Amino acid sequence: MFCFQPQLYPVYITEINHCTKTGKTLPSSSVTRLQLYPAIEPFGRGRLKVSDLHEIYFEQCGNPNGKPVVILHGGPGGGISPNSRRFHDPDIYRIILFDQRGCGASTPHACLTHNTTWDLVEDIEKLRAHLQIEQWQVFGGSWGSTLALAYGQRHPTCVTEFILRGIFAIRKREIQWLYQNGANQIFPDAFADFVAPIPDDERHDMVAAYAKRLFSDDETVRRKFVVPWSQWEGACLSLVPDPAKVTTFGEEHFATAFARIECHYFVNGGFLDHDSQLLDDVTRINHLPCTIVQGRYDVITPPATAFELAGRWPKADIRIISDAGHSAMEPGIVDALILATNSYRSA
């Protein structure tokens, strides 16, 4: 059976049962956790042509003259959501969000052409230049943490600090954990639905089996496989499974971009030069402040990678949330992320 065998580093861990302003651990009945800031609407929306083919949608929220932060969404292929605007104090921050190539409101939808990690990294830079921002905070979770690391390592002088959640270094063993042997041991019922459309003789490599179908020229074939791919991740997202989230992940328009783009990146190893590139190159950014927030029971991106990243980053503060899975919407994750964004308000 596949298992993580992480390299060991000395790491100072803050294990958080319940975050409070006093730092004390309180009984569940008296827990006070920070919640998302109130819902807000963008003060500006726009589209930026980043190549001859691709155009990305972006929006700005909060204080137009505030401290800039760029939000990097998950997936790849997930797109932004209104809740993504709500982790930062809108009186203090200028909050910038965008849909990465091929997903959300960016066009063309679900397009895999000229869609790589390094294309996205340069899109972030083009957006920063377009908005005339000198430096910004980089905030990303799951695949957003992957892209944050890649961007920071290419453009370290453009970053003030990082806030990262659910660390994913897009290594082969991390992809195997989720799609082959690891997460299936915890969610065998949902995994049975994931493997059901694939013939027995191809199940030894689920990513390759899905790739053959998700990249088919036949739209009828593609449509049959986007939903089970997407819903498998939706089923693993939260500490307590949420059927509504699985339904949302199964919406065909969303699932088409999510499944095709994720599989495209995973079958190509994230378009990295080598498997451990993002961890090996942390030396390019580990002089910068970083807060890592990680759910203890995260099944999609298990804590081993977060521990390894923190061990290579002396200025990183890692916060393990004892009662959380992967989702950014877990109460303990929300609390820890907002504590982090508040702590950098004046930095």
N, C-alpha and C positions, 0 to 999 in steps of 0.2 A: 504494500500500500504506500502511496506517495505521502511523504510528510516533509514539513519544513525542517531544515537543518541550518538555522541561521548562524552566521559568524557572531561570536560573542564579544561585546564591548561593554565597558563599565558605563552605566547610564543611571542618572538620577531620575527616578520616576515619581510623579505625583499621581497617586491613585485616588480618584475622586468618587466617593459614594454619593455625596450630596454637596454641591457647591453652595456656600452661604457667604454673606458679606463678612462674617466673623471668622470664617475658615473652619468652624466647628462642624463635626458630623452630627446630624440631628436624626431622631427617629423619623420614619417615613411619614407619619401623620403630621409632622411639623416642618416638613421640608419647604424651604423657600428657594425656588430656582428662578433665575432670570429667564424671561420669555422674549420671543421675537418682538422687535420694535413694531409699532402699528403699521398697517398696510399703507403704502404710499404709491402714488403714480409718478411716472418719469416727468422731469421738467423738459426733457428733450429726447427725441428718437431720431434715428438716422440709418442710412445704409452706406456702406463703404465698399467700393469695388476694389478687391484685393488681387485680382488676376483677370485675365481675359475671360475666364469662365465663371469665377466665383464672386459673389457679392454677399457681405455679411451684414446682418441686422444688429444694431447696438442701441442701447438706451442709457440715459443718465438720470440719476435720482439724488435726492438729498440737497445738500448745499452746493450751489454752483461754484462757490469760492472755497469749498472745504478741502480737507485732505483727500487726495485721490486714492481710490482703491479699485482694482480690476477683479471681477469675479469670474473664475474659470469653472464652468460647469462640468458635470460628469459625463460618463459614457465610455468612450467617445460616441457622440451622436445623441446625447440626451437633450440638450437645449436648456435655456434659462426658464425660470418660473417666477411668478410674482413674489413668492416667499424668499427668493434669493436676494431681494432688495432689503430684507428686514433684519440682517445680522449686524448692521452698522448704524450708529446714531446718525440720523439724517440731518441733524443740526450741525454735526461736526464733519461728516464725510461727504465727498463727491463720489457717488457710487456708480461705477461703470460696469455694465453687463453686456455680453454679446453672445449670439448664437454662433458656434463654430461652423466651419464649412459643412454644408450638406444637411444641417439639421435646424429645427425650430423654424424661424422666419427667414433664415439665410437660403440663398438659392445658388445653383439648382438643388432641389431636394433629393437627399439620399445619394448624391453624386460621389463616386469614389475616385474620379479622375483628379489628379493634382491635389490629393487629400492625404497628407502625411503629417506626422508630428512637427516636422520642421516647417512645413507650409503654415501650420497653425501658429508656431512660434513667431514667424515673420508677420502674420496677420496681427498679432498682439502689438508688435512694434509699429506696424502701420497705423493701427488705431491710436496708439499713444502719440505718435507724431501728428496725426490728424487732429487730435484733441488738444494739442500743444501742451502736453503734460511732460514735465522734466523727469519726475520719479513718482512711483506709486507703490502702494502696498499690494501684494499679490496674495489672493485668498482663493483657495481651491480645495475641493474634496474629491476623493476617489480618483477617477481619471483626471479631475481638475488638479489634484496634487501632482500627478505625473507631469502634466503640461506645465505646471508651475515650476517644477524642478528643471525641466528642459528649457523653459524660457529664461529662468534666472541664470542658468549656466551659460547661456549664449549672451545674455544682456545683464550682467550683474550690477552694473552701475545705474541701471534704471529702476532698481528695487530698493525700497526703504526697509521692508521686512516681509516675512512670509507668515501666513496662517494656513496650516495644512491639516486636512482631516482624512482619515481612512487611507493611509499611505499605500500607494500602488506604484511599484517600480517597473511594471510590465515585463517582469522576467518570466521565463518559460515555466518555472515551477509555480509562480503565482497564477498563471493562466491555467495550468494543469489542475491546481487546487480547485478552482471554481468550475471548470468544464469537464474534468476527467475523473479525478479521484481525490476527494477531500470533503468539499461541501456536500457531496452526494451522501456522505455518511451521516450527515446531520439532517438533511432534508431529502430523504430517499423517496418520499411520495412525490414531491415536486420534481425531483430529478427523473423519476419514471415518466412523467409527462414530457420532459425535455428530450429524452432519448427515444420516445415512442415513434416519431416519424422516421427514424434512421434505421436502416437494415442492420441486423445483428453483426454481420461481417465488417461493418464500418465503425462500430461503436468504440473501437480501440483508440480512435482519434476523432473526438466529437467536433473540435474546431474545424478540422479539415473536411469532415463530412458535411457540416453545415455550410462551409465556404463553397463547396461544389454546387450547392443548391441556391444559396443566397446570391451568388454571382452569376447565376444562370441567365442566359439571354431570354428565357421564357418567363414572362411576368407571372404566369399562372403557377409555375414552380416556385418562384421567389415568394409569392404571397402565402404559400402553404407553410413556409418555414420561418417567416419573420416573427410571428406571434409566439410560438413556443420558445424561441431563443430569448425574446424580450421578457416573457413572463417568468422564465426560470430565474432571472436576476431579481425581478420584482418579488418573487416568493422568498428570497433570501435576505431581503433588504433590512428588515426590522428585527429587533430582539423578539418581539411577539408578532408572528406573521399577520399581515394586514390584507385581507381579501380585496379590499377596495384598491390597494396599491397594485395588486396583481392585475385587476381589471384595467386600471389606467395604463399599465405597461403593455396590455394587450390591445390597446387602441391602434388600429392598423396604420394610420398615418405616422404616429410616433414610432411604432414598432419597426416600420420599414426603414427609417433612418437609423434608429438605434441598433437594430440587428445587423444591417448591412455594414454600417461604418465600424461598429465594434469588431465584427468578425474580420473585416478588412485590416484593421490595425493589429489584431491579435495573430492572425495567420502570417503577418509580416513582421512580427516581433517588435511592434511599435516603431519600426523604421530606424532603430538604433544601430550604432556601429557594432556594439557587442552587448551581450545579455545584461551585464551589470553596469552599463554605462552611467545611468543616472545616479547610482550610489557611488561609483568610483569617482565621478566628477563633482561630488559634493564639496570638494576642496575649493572649488571656484566661488562658492557662495557661503561657506560655513563661517565666514567672518560677520555675516549679517544676522540680526535677530530672527528667531523663528519660534512659533508656538505650534506644537503638534497635538492634535486632539484625536484620540483613538478609542473606539468602543472595545471593551474587553472581549465581548462576544460577537465581534464583527466576523461574519462568515464569508463575506465577499472579499474583503482585504484583511486577513487575519493580522493580529498585532505584531507578529514576528518581524515584518518589514519595517514597521514604525520604530521598533526597538533598534533595529540595525541602523536605520537612518539617524536616529537620535545619538547613537554611539559614535557616529562619524561627524557630528555637528555640535561642538562644544557650547555654542551659544543657543542651542535649541532647548526649549522647555517642553517636555512631553507630559501630557495629561491623559491618563488612562481612565476612562469612564466605566465604572464597575457594573453598571446596569444598562448597558447600551450595546446595540448591534452596529450596523453600518450607516443607517439613515441619518442624514443631517437633522431630521426632525425629531429624533429621540430627545426627550426632555433634558437629559444630562449632557448630550452633545450640544444642543442649543445653548444651554447655560454656559458651558465651557467656551464655546466660540464667541459668545457675546462678552464674556469676561476678557477674552483675548483682544477683541476689537476695541473694547473700552480701554484696555491697558495701553494701546498704541495710539490713542487719540491725539496726544500731544507730542508723540515721538517724531 
